Amino acid sequence: MSRSGGRRALALAGALTIAAAGSAVVAPAAATAAAAVTATCTKTSDWGTGFEGKCTITNGTGTAISGWRLEFDLPSGTSIGATWDAKKSVSGDHYTFTDAGWNATIQAGGTASFGFNGTGSGWISGCTINGAACDGSGQPGGDTQAPSAPGNLRSTGKTATSVTLAWNAATDDVGVTAYDVYRGDTKAATVTGTSATVSGLSPDTTYTFTVRARDAAGNTSPASNAVSVTTDADDGNPDPGPSDRKIIGYFAEWGVYQRNYHVKNIDTSGSAAKLTHINYAFGNVQNGQCTIGDSYAAYDRFYSAAESVDGQADTWDSGALRGNFNQLRKLKKKYPHLKVLWSFGGWSWSGGFGQAARNPAAFADSCYRLVEDPRWADVFDGIDIDWEYPNACGATCDNSGPDAFRELMAALRQRFGPNNLVTAAITADASSGGKIDAADYGGAAQYVDWYLPMTYDFFGAFDADGPTAPHSPLTSYPGIPQEGFNSDAAIQKLKAKGVPASKLLLGIGFYGRGWTGVTQSAPGGSATGPAPGTYEQGIEDYKVLKDRCPATGTVGGTAYAHCGNQWWGYDTPATIGGKMNYVKNQGLAGSFFWELSGDTGNGELISAMRNGLG
């Protein structure tokens, strides 16, 4: 059975749990000491097998602190999941929490709190705040050691109005929490990673940059080496836009939680300049209507200046737009060529389409009113429907009939009109009698601007014992487990049903699917189960796999890797280059991918797409 979209659903399900529970973490209860920074943590709820907790950090010193870092250990069998108002990292049983940006500064005598959900019956030990004991013993003083200077500051790109910089990470006895980028003596940016783009510069002008590292206690490193960069000359002509072929990337709403991937990352990775469209995933489908997925992430989460696309913090003014929607608005202002569509459905939320199909006009009207809500109407340029799957089975089975999809898309086109985009992510199951045959995709093509056939997730460790096979083969190959489960078969079948090539995009997965217990390097081996993954068994981002399990071969136009007893299939920049040649040779509209956070910090995969399409 085709599993196109399955990865999204499972990721979404986990993200919704995080969103519902909140997101933050805790430190142990401790006595407050005078003239020290202390932390007190308590269980606010305890149901035996789990708990909810809260940690409060108190600045008992006479001066404000800028940034905080709380660490502790948990016993085996106890863990912390969702956290809120803090950033969490985990190494074994050791947990580290740092400020969320907006609550970094604690005035003298002030407090900051964060919360979390946990499983198990244990509690924390070895609590430290800014490198000193949470109960204040050993303070004042605490962490007084500054980080080392960042090394090898260099320019990795420039335009007439911006410079992109990178550097080697600094070290610290407790941990680096931020880097401040200086243009001369002026602080130009603050980031948590080891790269930054400084914008708002003048053409044909030389600027000198340095970077300083900062820890949670506010200790600042010496400056890095200085680098001087001359911006490009402005020839008076607008920057060339993207090619006529589309590059569309999905932005996962829940990525702002555990993945810590935000709209700003689309900019700093260089992806925004290479994209033509962003699909915002996902809105829900309930009671025959389009509804909000996660309102907090979508339009309420506060973004600090350091987290924001334009370096300006959100406001708490009544009616002010915040969250992902406001960040997308800022991204579009910075990159005027970008279009954004709101995608509804996905694996987990496709169960509501059957009811929607009973009254397509009412469904279309609900979607239009939501997408065109005055609070964010300028953010979106249309709607994308991800129904998995019409008249077939996905997470649930639909029996709305072969005409339902066509009628739904017709109603959406009528309501959204000719000036808004109407698109659909669709199945790529080209097997005989498979999902492409179950609905009238050819008839519905007249109503859509383009289709996004999900040409990935064909194979994976949902078949736990194998056989191993790359999840996104471009073409068939000898021994492929299921005929019709490859990208070319899907494209050819859709074209045969009357879908113009100019309305089809090729799908790329920015992740791999893998098995464990595999001894055979070539495809077709047996396995004992899914390989371990950061967020879900059997799935891992490209940015992790490229180093952890490098590709060892290619088959069917994509790559695979055998390392130890693990076997993974995923695309690399080289195989993406071949797939982009296929897009051009077939006259397709372009390519799309799931999803942005799977790429490297400098956008290796999207760069391969852009370079391949020209």
Long-range contacts (C-beta under 8 A, 24 or more apart in sequence): 1-393, 1-429, 2-427, 2-428, 2-429, 2-431, 2-434, 2-435, 2-457, 2-458, 2-485, 3-457, 3-458, 3-460, 3-462, 4-388, 4-427, 4-428, 4-429, 4-453, 4-454, 4-455, 4-456, 4-457, 4-458, 4-507, 5-346, 5-347, 5-386, 5-388, 5-394, 5-425, 5-454, 5-457, 6-347, 6-457, 6-460, 6-462, 7-456, 7-457, 7-509, 7-511, 7-513, 7-536, 7-539, 7-594, 8-250, 8-252, 8-281, 8-282, 8-346, 8-347, 8-348, 8-594, 8-595, 9-346, 9-347, 9-348, 9-388, 9-395, 10-347, 10-536, 10-539, 11-252, 11-254, 11-535, 11-536, 12-252, 12-254, 12-281, 12-282, 12-346, 12-347, 12-348, 12-349, 13-348, 14-254, 14-258, 14-535, 14-536, 15-252, 15-253, 15-254, 15-255, 15-257, 15-258, 15-294, 16-254, 16-294, 16-348, 17-81, 17-82, 18-81, 18-82, 18-254, 18-257, 18-258, 19-254, 19-257, 19-294, 19-296, 19-297, 21-81, 21-82, 21-117, 22-82, 22-83, 22-84, 22-115, 22-116, 22-117, 23-82, 23-83, 23-84, 23-85, 23-88, 23-116, 23-257, 24-55, 24-82, 24-83, 24-84, 24-85, 24-86, 24-88, 24-97, 24-114, 24-115, 24-116, 25-55, 25-70, 25-80, 25-83, 25-86, 25-88, 25-95, 25-97, 25-114, 25-115, 25-116, 26-53, 26-54, 26-55, 26-72, 26-80, 26-97, 26-114, 26-115, 26-116, 26-118, 26-124, 27-55, 27-70, 27-72, 27-97, 27-124, 27-127, 27-129, 27-134, 28-72, 28-123, 28-124, 28-125, 28-127, 28-134, 30-127, 30-133, 30-134, 30-135, 30-136, 31-135, 31-136, 32-58, 32-60, 32-135, 32-136, 33-60, 33-135, 33-136, 33-137, 33-139, 34-60, 34-136, 35-60, 35-61, 35-62, 35-139, 35-140, 36-60, 36-61, 36-132, 36-136, 36-139, 36-140, 36-142, 37-61, 37-65, 37-68, 37-106, 37-129, 37-130, 37-132, 37-136, 37-139, 37-142, 38-129, 38-134, 38-135, 38-136, 38-139, 39-70, 39-127, 39-129, 39-134, 40-134, 41-124, 41-127, 41-134, 43-123, 44-115, 48-121, 49-119, 49-120, 49-121, 50-117, 50-118, 50-119, 50-120, 51-117, 51-118, 52-115, 52-116, 52-117, 52-118, 53-115, 53-116, 53-117, 53-118, 54-113, 54-114, 54-115, 54-116, 55-97, 55-113, 55-114, 55-115, 55-116, 56-111, 56-112, 56-113, 57-106, 57-111, 57-112, 57-113, 57-129, 58-106, 58-110, 58-111, 59-106, 59-107, 59-108, 59-109, 59-110, 59-111, 60-109, 60-136, 61-108, 61-140, 62-108, 63-108, 64-105, 64-106, 64-107, 64-108, 64-110, 65-105, 65-106, 65-130, 65-217, 65-218, 66-104, 66-105, 66-218, 67-98, 67-99, 67-104, 67-105, 67-177, 67-178, 67-214, 67-215, 67-216, 67-217, 67-218, 68-98, 68-99, 68-104, 68-106, 68-112, 68-129, 68-130, 68-216, 68-217, 69-96, 69-97, 69-98, 69-99, 69-129, 69-130, 69-131, 69-174, 69-175, 69-177, 69-215, 69-216, 69-217, 70-96, 70-97, 70-98, 70-127, 70-128, 70-129, 70-134, 71-95, 71-96, 71-97, 71-126, 71-127, 71-128, 72-124, 72-125, 72-126, 72-127, 72-128, 72-134, 73-124, 73-125, 73-126, 74-118, 74-120, 74-122, 74-123, 74-124, 74-125, 75-120, 75-122, 75-123, 75-125, 76-122, 77-120, 77-121, 77-122, 78-118, 78-119, 78-120, 78-121, 78-122, 78-123, 79-118, 79-119, 79-120, 80-116, 80-117, 80-118, 81-116, 81-117, 81-118, 81-119, 82-116, 82-117, 82-257, 83-114, 83-115, 83-116, 83-117, 84-114, 84-115, 84-116, 85-112, 85-113, 85-114, 85-115, 86-114, 86-116, 87-260, 88-116, 95-124, 96-175, 98-175, 98-177, 98-216, 99-177, 99-216, 100-304, 101-304, 101-306, 101-307, 102-302, 102-304, 102-313, 130-174, 130-216, 130-217, 131-173, 131-174, 131-216, 131-217, 142-217, 143-173, 143-174, 143-215, 143-216, 143-217, 143-219, 144-217, 144-219, 145-172, 145-173, 145-174, 145-219, 146-172, 146-215, 146-219, 146-220, 146-221, 146-222, 147-171, 147-172, 147-176, 147-213, 147-214, 147-215, 147-219, 147-220, 147-221, 148-172, 148-213, 148-221, 148-222, 149-212, 149-213, 149-221, 149-222, 149-223, 149-224, 150-179, 150-194, 150-211, 150-212, 150-213, 150-221, 150-224, 151-224, 151-225, 152-225, 153-209, 153-210, 153-211, 153-224, 153-225, 153-226, 153-227, 154-227, 155-227, 155-229, 156-195, 156-602, 157-197, 157-270, 158-229, 158-230, 158-231, 158-232, 159-231, 159-232, 159-239, 160-201, 160-203, 160-204, 160-231, 160-232, 160-233, 160-234, 160-239, 161-199, 161-200, 161-201, 161-202, 161-203, 161-231, 161-234, 162-197, 162-198, 162-199, 162-200, 162-201, 162-231, 163-197, 163-198, 163-201, 163-207, 163-209, 163-229, 163-231, 164-195, 164-196, 164-197, 164-198, 164-270, 165-195, 165-196, 165-197, 165-198, 165-209, 165-211, 165-227, 166-194, 166-195, 166-602, 167-194, 167-195, 167-211, 167-224, 168-194, 169-194, 170-213, 170-221, 172-213, 172-215, 172-219, 174-215, 174-216, 174-217, 175-215, 175-216, 176-213, 176-214, 176-215, 177-214, 177-215, 177-216, 178-213, 178-214, 178-306, 179-211, 179-212, 179-213, 179-214, 180-211, 180-212, 180-214, 180-220, 181-209, 181-210, 181-211, 182-209, 182-210, 182-211, 182-212, 182-223, 183-207, 183-208, 183-209, 184-208, 189-306, 189-311, 190-305, 190-306, 191-268, 191-306, 193-268, 193-601, 195-268, 195-601, 195-602, 196-268, 197-267, 197-268, 199-334, 201-231, 202-231, 203-231, 203-232, 203-233, 203-234, 204-230, 204-231, 204-232, 204-233, 204-234, 205-230, 205-231, 206-230, 206-231, 207-231, 241-337, 242-274, 242-275, 242-276, 242-337, 242-610, 243-610, 243-613, 243-614, 245-583, 245-584, 245-588, 245-589, 245-590, 245-591, 245-613, 245-614, 246-276, 246-277, 246-450, 246-505, 246-589, 246-590, 246-591, 246-592, 247-274, 247-275, 247-276, 247-277, 247-590, 247-591, 247-592, 247-606, 247-609, 247-610, 247-613, 248-275, 248-276, 248-277, 248-278, 248-279, 248-452, 248-505, 248-590, 248-591, 248-592, 248-593, 249-275, 249-277, 249-278, 249-279, 249-592, 249-593, 249-595, 249-596, 249-606, 250-278, 250-279, 250-281, 250-343, 250-592, 250-593, 250-594, 250-595, 250-596, 251-278, 251-279, 251-280, 251-281, 251-324, 251-328, 251-595, 251-596, 252-281, 252-595, 252-596, 252-597, 253-280, 253-281, 253-282, 253-293, 253-294, 253-297, 253-298, 253-324, 254-294, 254-297, 255-595, 255-596, 255-597, 256-297, 256-301, 256-324, 257-297, 258-535, 259-535, 259-597, 261-596, 261-597, 262-303, 262-307, 262-324, 262-327, 263-309, 263-324, 263-327, 263-328, 263-330, 263-331, 264-307, 264-308, 264-309, 264-327, 265-596, 265-597, 266-331, 266-596, 267-309, 267-331, 267-334, 267-335, 268-601, 269-596, 269-599, 269-600, 269-601, 269-602, 269-603, 269-606, 270-602, 270-603, 270-606, 270-607, 271-596, 271-599, 271-603, 271-606, 272-331, 272-334, 272-335, 272-338, 273-335, 274-603, 274-606, 274-607, 274-609, 274-610, 275-338, 275-606, 276-337, 276-338, 276-339, 276-590, 277-338, 277-339, 277-340, 277-341, 277-381, 277-421, 278-328, 278-338, 278-339, 278-340, 278-341, 279-340, 279-341, 279-342, 279-343, 279-384, 279-425, 279-452, 279-592, 280-324, 280-328, 280-340, 280-341, 280-342, 280-343, 280-380, 281-343, 281-346, 281-386, 281-595, 282-343, 282-344, 282-345, 282-346, 282-349, 282-386, 283-342, 283-343, 283-344, 283-345, 283-349, 283-370, 284-344, 284-349, 284-352, 285-344, 285-345, 285-349, 285-350, 285-351, 285-352, 285-353, 285-356, 286-352, 287-352, 287-355, 288-352, 288-355, 288-356, 288-358, 288-359, 288-362, 288-363, 288-366, 289-356, 289-362, 289-363, 289-366, 289-367, 290-344, 290-363, 290-366, 290-367, 290-370, 290-371, 290-383, 291-370, 292-370, 293-349, 296-323, 297-323, 297-324, 298-323, 298-324, 298-325, 299-323, 299-324, 299-325, 299-326, 299-375, 299-376, 303-327, 309-334, 310-334, 319-375, 321-375, 321-376, 325-375, 325-376, 325-379, 328-379, 329-376, 329-378, 329-379, 332-379, 339-381, 339-382, 339-421, 340-379, 340-380, 340-381, 341-380, 341-381, 341-382, 341-383, 341-384, 341-421, 341-423, 342-370, 342-371, 342-380, 342-382, 342-383, 342-384, 343-383, 343-384, 343-385, 343-386, 343-425, 344-383, 344-384, 344-385, 344-386, 345-385, 345-386, 345-387, 345-388, 346-386, 346-388, 347-388, 347-394, 347-395, 348-395, 350-386, 350-387, 350-388, 350-389, 350-394, 350-395, 350-396, 350-398, 351-395, 351-396, 353-387, 353-390, 353-398, 353-400, 353-408, 354-398, 354-399, 354-400, 354-404, 356-408, 357-390, 357-400, 357-404, 357-405, 357-407, 357-408, 358-400, 360-407, 360-408, 360-410, 360-411, 360-412, 361-411, 361-414, 361-415, 363-408, 363-411, 364-408, 364-411, 364-412, 364-414, 364-415, 364-416, 365-415, 367-412, 367-415, 367-416, 368-415, 368-416, 371-416, 381-420, 381-421, 382-416, 382-420, 382-421, 382-422, 382-423, 382-449, 383-412, 383-416, 383-420, 383-421, 383-422, 383-423, 384-421, 384-423, 384-424, 384-425, 384-452, 385-409, 385-412, 385-422, 385-423, 385-424, 385-425, 386-424, 386-425, 387-424, 387-426, 388-427, 389-427, 389-435, 389-438, 389-439, 390-438, 390-439, 391-438, 391-439, 392-427, 392-435, 392-438, 392-439, 402-438, 402-439, 402-440, 403-440, 403-443, 404-439, 405-439, 405-440, 405-441, 405-444, 406-439, 406-440, 406-443, 406-444, 406-447, 409-444, 409-447, 409-448, 410-444, 410-447, 412-447, 413-447, 413-448, 421-449, 422-447, 422-448, 422-449, 423-448, 423-449, 423-450, 423-451, 423-452, 424-448, 424-451, 424-452, 425-451, 425-452, 425-453, 425-454, 426-451, 426-452, 426-453, 426-454, 427-453, 427-454, 427-490, 428-453, 428-454, 428-455, 428-456, 428-458, 428-487, 428-490, 428-507, 429-484, 429-485, 429-490, 430-484, 430-485, 430-486, 430-489, 430-490, 430-492, 430-493, 431-482, 431-483, 431-484, 431-485, 432-484, 434-484, 436-490, 436-493, 436-494, 436-497, 441-494, 441-497, 441-499, 442-494, 442-497, 442-498, 442-499, 443-498, 445-498, 445-499, 445-500, 445-503, 448-503, 449-503, 450-503, 450-504, 450-505, 450-589, 451-494, 451-499, 451-503, 451-504, 451-505, 452-505, 452-507, 452-592, 453-487, 453-490, 453-491, 453-494, 453-504, 453-505, 453-506, 453-507, 454-507, 454-594, 455-486, 455-487, 455-490, 455-491, 455-506, 455-507, 455-508, 456-507, 456-508, 456-509, 456-594, 457-509, 457-513, 458-482, 458-485, 458-486, 459-485, 459-513, 459-569, 460-513, 460-514, 460-530, 460-538, 460-539, 461-513, 461-514, 461-515, 461-527, 461-529, 461-530, 461-531, 461-537, 461-538, 462-538, 464-515, 464-527, 464-528, 464-529, 464-530, 465-526, 465-527, 465-528, 465-529, 466-515, 466-518, 466-524, 466-525, 466-526, 466-527, 467-523, 467-524, 467-525, 467-526, 467-527, 468-515, 468-518, 468-520, 468-523, 468-524, 468-525, 468-526, 468-527, 468-560, 468-567, 468-569, 469-523, 469-524, 469-569, 470-523, 470-555, 470-556, 470-558, 470-559, 470-560, 470-569, 470-570, 471-509, 471-512, 471-513, 471-569, 471-570, 472-507, 472-508, 472-509, 472-558, 472-569, 472-570, 472-571, 473-555, 473-556, 473-557, 473-558, 474-556, 474-557, 474-558, 474-575, 474-578, 474-579, 474-582, 475-556, 475-557, 476-556, 477-523, 477-555, 477-556, 479-523, 479-524, 480-556, 486-556, 487-557, 487-579, 487-582, 488-582, 491-586, 491-588, 501-586, 501-587, 501-588, 501-589, 502-587, 502-588, 502-589, 503-589, 504-586, 504-588, 504-589, 505-583, 505-588, 505-589, 505-590, 505-591, 505-592, 506-579, 506-582, 506-583, 506-588, 506-590, 506-591, 506-592, 507-591, 507-592, 507-593, 507-594, 508-571, 508-576, 508-579, 508-591, 508-592, 508-593, 508-594, 508-605, 508-609, 509-570, 509-571, 509-593, 509-594, 509-598, 510-541, 510-542, 510-571, 510-593, 510-594, 510-595, 510-596, 510-597, 510-598, 510-599, 510-605, 511-539, 511-540, 511-541, 511-542, 511-545, 511-570, 511-594, 511-598, 512-539, 512-540, 512-541, 512-542, 512-545, 512-561, 512-568, 512-569, 512-570, 513-538, 513-539, 513-568, 513-569, 513-570, 514-538, 514-539, 514-540, 514-549, 514-566, 514-567, 514-568, 514-569, 515-566, 515-567, 516-565, 516-566, 517-565, 518-562, 518-565, 518-566, 518-567, 519-565, 520-562, 520-567, 521-552, 521-553, 521-562, 521-567, 522-553, 522-555, 523-555, 523-560, 523-569, 525-567, 527-567, 531-566, 531-567, 531-568, 540-568, 541-597, 541-598, 541-599, 542-570, 542-571, 542-572, 542-598, 542-599, 542-600, 542-604, 542-605, 543-598, 543-599, 543-600, 543-601, 545-570, 546-572, 546-600, 546-604, 557-582, 571-605, 573-604, 573-605, 573-607, 573-608, 574-608, 576-605, 576-608, 576-609, 576-612, 577-608, 577-611, 577-612, 579-612, 580-608, 580-609, 580-611, 580-612, 580-613, 581-612, 583-612, 583-613, 584-613, 584-614
